[in-house]
Amino acid sequence: MESWEVFLEKYRAFGQKPSRESHARLFAPDATIFHPGMSKAMPAVEYVNFIAEALKRLPDFHLTPI
């Protein structure tokens, strides 16, 4: 499996059952995350914590990549 295929499989798994753990599996522990919607880059652990807090407010959230 190519590295991008591994990432997409992990992303699909996160979307089916969103959790802190399934989201953390998307990133290397020492990664830095930045995308256009962010005002500044974040260490992966900080970003995972941010997403985990958001998931608490969206208990029915699921994501299906197409």
C-alpha positions as CSV (number, residue, x, y, z in Angstrom):
1,M,0.0,0.0,0.0
2,E,1.3,3.5,-0.9
3,S,1.7,6.0,2.0
4,W,-1.2,8.1,0.7
5,E,-3.4,5.0,0.7
6,V,-2.4,4.3,4.3
7,F,-3.3,7.9,5.2
8,L,-6.7,7.7,3.4
9,E,-7.5,4.4,5.2
10,K,-6.7,6.0,8.6
11,Y,-8.8,9.1,7.6
12,R,-11.7,6.8,6.6
13,A,-11.4,5.0,9.9
14,F,-11.4,8.3,11.8
15,G,-14.5,9.4,9.9
16,Q,-16.4,6.2,10.7
17,K,-15.8,6.4,14.4
18,P,-14.3,9.8,15.3
19,S,-12.2,9.8,18.5
20,R,-9.1,11.4,19.9
21,E,-7.3,8.1,19.2
22,S,-8.4,7.6,15.6
23,H,-7.5,11.3,14.9
24,A,-4.1,11.0,16.5
25,R,-3.3,8.0,14.3
26,L,-3.3,10.4,11.3
27,F,-0.2,12.2,12.3
28,A,3.4,11.4,13.5
29,P,3.7,12.4,17.1
30,D,6.3,15.1,16.3
31,A,4.4,16.5,13.3
32,T,3.4,20.1,12.9
33,I,-0.1,20.7,11.5
34,F,-1.0,23.7,9.3
35,H,-3.8,24.3,6.8
36,P,-5.2,27.4,5.2
37,G,-8.0,27.8,7.8
38,M,-5.5,28.0,10.7
39,S,-3.9,31.3,11.9
40,K,-0.8,29.4,13.0
41,A,0.8,26.0,12.9
42,M,0.2,23.6,15.8
43,P,2.1,20.6,17.1
44,A,0.2,17.4,16.4
45,V,-0.7,16.8,20.0
46,E,-2.2,20.2,20.4
47,Y,-4.2,19.8,17.1
48,V,-5.4,16.4,18.2
49,N,-6.6,17.9,21.5
50,F,-8.3,20.7,19.6
51,I,-10.2,18.2,17.4
52,A,-11.1,16.1,20.5
53,E,-12.7,19.1,22.1
54,A,-14.6,19.9,19.0
55,L,-15.9,16.3,18.8
56,K,-17.4,16.7,22.3
57,R,-19.6,19.4,20.8
58,L,-20.5,17.3,17.8
59,P,-21.4,13.9,19.2
60,D,-23.1,12.7,15.9
61,F,-20.2,13.8,13.7
62,H,-19.1,11.3,11.0
63,L,-17.1,11.9,7.9
64,T,-17.3,9.9,4.7
65,P,-14.5,10.6,2.2
66,I,-15.7,10.3,-1.4
